[in-house]
Amino acid sequence: MNLNWMVMGIVFVVTLIIVMLTGTYLPNGVSFFGPIAGGLIAGYLVGGNYTDGIVNGGIPVGLAGLVYSTGILAINGNTTTLNTQIYNVSHVELLISAIFAGFLFYFVMGVIGGLIGFAIKERKIIWEILS
């Protein structure tokens, strides 16, 4: 397993930028595009084998989701009082579960993108060898 910190940093920043632009400059329906694009970049740039694409795509994209979901919950903190009354849980439990769900969603999308990016690179390498 090869952890490429340069690629992970690039993927983290690109994912955060795309996700922050979603809703403002991009349509709301493309919220999954940022994590998958970040994973694609990681899987394509990192090389090695498919586990490198999974790790280098999942970790930085998951951390970007963690940062983004924490920021959104910090900005929209007044909605948690309504949700705590609906779900009958404390503020802390609701915030931790929402942040964990954000991390998990982004992590899975980053893994999928990393696998796709690695597959694209492998196909390109195979075509270069065959020709």
C-alpha positions as CSV (number, residue, x, y, z in Angstrom):
1,M,0.0,0.0,0.0
2,N,1.4,3.3,-1.1
3,L,0.3,6.5,0.6
4,N,1.1,9.4,-1.7
5,W,0.7,12.5,0.5
6,M,1.0,14.9,-2.4
7,V,-1.9,13.2,-4.2
8,M,-3.9,13.0,-1.0
9,G,-3.5,16.8,-0.5
10,I,-4.5,17.6,-4.0
11,V,-7.6,15.3,-3.7
12,F,-8.6,16.9,-0.4
13,V,-8.4,20.4,-1.8
14,V,-10.2,19.6,-5.1
15,T,-13.0,17.7,-3.3
16,L,-13.6,20.6,-0.8
17,I,-13.6,23.2,-3.6
18,I,-16.1,21.2,-5.8
19,V,-18.3,20.5,-2.8
20,M,-18.3,24.1,-1.6
21,L,-19.3,25.2,-5.1
22,T,-22.2,22.8,-5.2
23,G,-25.4,24.7,-4.6
24,T,-23.9,28.1,-5.3
25,Y,-22.4,27.7,-8.7
26,L,-23.3,24.1,-9.5
27,P,-26.7,22.5,-9.3
28,N,-27.7,20.9,-6.0
29,G,-28.2,17.4,-7.6
30,V,-24.4,17.0,-8.3
31,S,-23.4,16.8,-4.6
32,F,-21.9,13.3,-5.2
33,F,-19.7,14.7,-8.1
34,G,-17.1,16.2,-5.8
35,P,-16.2,13.0,-3.9
36,I,-16.2,10.9,-7.0
37,A,-14.1,13.4,-8.9
38,G,-11.6,13.5,-6.0
39,G,-11.4,9.7,-5.9
40,L,-11.0,9.6,-9.7
41,I,-8.0,12.0,-9.5
42,A,-6.5,9.9,-6.7
43,G,-6.9,6.6,-8.5
44,Y,-5.5,7.9,-11.7
45,L,-2.5,9.8,-10.2
46,V,-1.3,7.4,-7.5
47,G,-0.5,4.3,-9.7
48,G,0.4,1.0,-8.1
49,N,-2.5,-1.3,-7.7
50,Y,-6.2,-1.0,-6.9
51,T,-5.6,-0.8,-3.1
52,D,-3.6,2.3,-3.6
53,G,-6.5,3.8,-5.5
54,I,-8.9,2.9,-2.7
55,V,-6.7,4.2,0.1
56,N,-5.6,7.4,-1.6
57,G,-9.1,8.1,-2.8
58,G,-11.0,7.2,0.3
59,I,-9.0,8.8,3.1
60,P,-8.7,12.4,1.7
61,V,-12.2,12.4,0.4
62,G,-13.6,11.1,3.7
63,L,-11.6,13.8,5.5
64,A,-13.0,16.5,3.2
65,G,-16.5,15.2,3.9
66,L,-15.7,15.4,7.6
67,V,-14.5,19.0,7.3
68,Y,-17.4,20.0,5.1
69,S,-20.2,18.4,7.2
70,T,-18.7,19.8,10.4
71,G,-18.6,23.3,8.8
72,I,-22.2,23.0,7.5
73,L,-23.4,21.9,10.9
74,A,-21.5,24.7,12.6
75,I,-23.1,27.3,10.3
76,N,-26.6,25.8,10.5
77,G,-26.5,25.0,14.3
78,N,-29.9,26.4,15.0
79,T,-31.7,23.6,13.1
80,T,-30.3,21.0,15.6
81,T,-32.8,22.1,18.2
82,L,-35.7,21.2,16.0
83,N,-34.1,17.9,15.1
84,T,-33.4,17.0,18.7
85,Q,-37.0,17.5,19.5
86,I,-38.0,15.2,16.6
87,Y,-35.5,12.4,17.2
88,N,-35.5,12.8,21.0
89,V,-31.7,12.7,21.3
90,S,-29.1,15.2,22.6
91,H,-27.4,17.8,20.5
92,V,-24.0,16.0,20.8
93,E,-25.4,12.7,19.7
94,L,-27.1,14.2,16.7
95,L,-24.0,16.2,15.7
96,I,-21.7,13.2,16.0
97,S,-23.9,10.9,14.0
98,A,-24.4,13.6,11.3
99,I,-20.6,14.2,11.0
100,F,-19.9,10.4,11.0
101,A,-22.6,9.9,8.3
102,G,-21.0,12.7,6.2
103,F,-17.5,11.1,6.6
104,L,-18.8,7.7,5.7
105,F,-20.7,8.9,2.6
106,Y,-17.7,10.8,1.3
107,F,-15.3,7.9,2.1
108,V,-17.4,5.4,0.1
109,M,-17.7,7.8,-2.8
110,G,-13.9,8.4,-2.7
111,V,-13.3,4.6,-2.7
112,I,-15.6,4.2,-5.7
113,G,-13.9,7.1,-7.5
114,G,-10.5,5.7,-6.7
115,L,-11.4,2.3,-8.1
116,I,-12.7,3.9,-11.3
117,G,-9.6,6.1,-11.6
118,F,-7.3,3.2,-11.2
119,A,-9.3,1.2,-13.8
120,I,-9.1,4.1,-16.3
121,K,-5.3,4.3,-15.8
122,E,-4.9,0.5,-16.1
123,R,-6.8,0.5,-19.3
124,K,-4.6,3.3,-20.7
125,I,-1.5,1.3,-19.7
126,I,-2.8,-1.9,-21.3
127,W,-3.6,0.0,-24.5
128,E,-0.1,1.5,-24.6
129,I,1.5,-1.9,-24.1
130,L,-0.7,-3.5,-26.9
131,S,0.1,-0.8,-29.4
